[in-house]
Amino acid sequence: MRTIFEGMKPEALLHPTPAGLFCPIGRFHVDPVRPVERALITHGHSDHARAGHGKVLATRQTLDIMRIRYGEDFCGSEQAVEFGERVEVNGVTVCFHPAGHVLGSAQILIQKDGLRINVSGDYKRDTDPTCASFEPVACDVFITEATFGLPVFHHPDPKGEIGKLLTSLKQFPERSHMIGAYALGKAQRVIRLIRDCGYHEPIYIHGALARLCDYYREQGIELGDIRPATLEKKDPDAFKGAVVVGPPSAFQDRWARRFNEPLIAFASGWMMVRQRAKQGGVELPLVISDHCDWPELLETIKEVGPSEVWVTHGREEALVRWCELQGIPARPLHLVGYEDEGD
């Protein structure tokens, strides 16, 4: 654990505001929930990356993803930063490190007068070939998410979950297997997991996933034979026994019902909660998360060794309590406007 602060208090360098985390010295926000003059963005999910900011600093991949999602004029001006590159923003040093959440996702280390605050954004510790792996960063204050911040959450091996899908394909060869997966990160990860588990048949995707899947492939991430999930001549038999990936919202409309005896699956950490699967009409829940589970959150805090922990969106209180029991001062930030789009 790093030493307790001497000199500048952390709140003087970074503190929550209605717009999001704000650095008054550097005059910038991190992942602001409303348009601001200068924004540092951790990753491209819409609850963290919004359009309309004056200046945006982010990794090249996050900037590209924002452009794909929001159009060419998503911000006034942009600046790309490499992982490990130190950038001065109005006298404050910032450095981006991989977060392992989705392509381009970063933790943002904010430094001034020896004080180091790390905004981890959303992150996961699982190995994932579709994005750079999380790097532990020593800091004085560690700002962590707590999406799955309850002891009940222990995520299984993702390849084991894909094994359930492959088994179902053999058991129900006449049914179209429809996998709900969020458009950025989860869809590409699921496709890659299916490939890595030995499935090499064409995988069909909803049109909403096409541009992002194309971008992942442009970035050197192999996804195999991907084809549009369009029903030519309204022939559902064309997708008999096929794997079809689409955004969860598409499975609530007529699009999904056009397929051959559709078997609905959903890839999310929330599929651990049976009631969620049941309410969503999910026949095959796949517990695949792009966030840390409870043990991974605890191990990360131990590994980073901060003097203080601030907990953002999610199940904040349980993680704050655990930190206090370990002798680590901690507090919830109660930030609003952040959802679970990436899971």
Steps between C-alpha positions, in 0.01 A plus 500: 500500500626846410546763770222727624496835321743774583423835340219519246175330596353273233176700483699806390619306195182310414147502637146406389267760351156468334679478163737227623851485645669840469864609530488872588874551462513342154152635410380168357238235571536122480212319323259791549129426469424834333691711243803679647787710368770231546437128552731204561320182394582151633314298232235511231186374679226761480467546876866610512554649153245760404493736203514878520821570697728785396829307521542126545813313608486120464674206337490487120266202509256670738494810278437282194218319679341831604513612137335176384223538757442877492627623163789717385401801710476318834721764664665834429855364488669174593841385619614139491725358772700175504503263795781608734536844343516791746298807401489838676155655535519848654784395729354161593665183368271228367597155376274237343544129585307197364178413684419170327130592463452550124715605205680825585384506864732673743563588860601864542775576751484865613815640669589830665767582762563131576131413543377219275129435441406216265156505337465141389176545304339163426748211508534124506782260583408209269722431201330644193665500154268779382665770715819584691520334843454695826823633650515558878615857568642605839314804631399690812128501419344220297159577349330170426166397354284251691259374235522151652612617842323240711648175640237295313658584163758241392520485121565159339755425228369671180609205285290273718200723427571477126515124549132516603421673172688242293322219685164662431583530130554123490186427702275732296646502146174627352483818716658839432709594803454873559760653732429839652826691547564873530627656179835628628735249657271220609387399150856487368625317808226238474570443131871461572430263792284285273784484249759420766279212615521340156185621319589604145160516329369841386369720781218735405474849648230763529568813294553707817822305566648520151702823515653424841585142398664641186703739715617222731616306195677811365687506833629146439248305710398180321127424513477242224220472243238761594193555286195728520197342664254600229216271404504481122159412357382464860641147523562418869641158409811678371602552864411154629762407761687829449652735756357852476639787712310824554441777753261398780246761390459327162372184669197683635362579153388308193854461368578204727168326451560466126771239559459124517374399848727762659679397818577820692833528680648805671867559585529709817631482854142566608401157374617372839173645630240246390212743536661734245530216249142391562359850467687548173374175351856367481510125441879471504668742745874543435683653797766698313592833655724788396526610864680356803317267735530537878827305548664687210403837646659406833816361340539812286479730801759288681727501195476876441560577870333842529479714811135569425226351280211687342218284364287603204187362333379161606464326836709757685430440866619138523839584344539807721431286805754236392766769456431641844537153653841479332600833651474685167301826515225486239190687393227477237489777240130459415558602138184492291448441130705182465324180402608149401512540122821301478359195670 
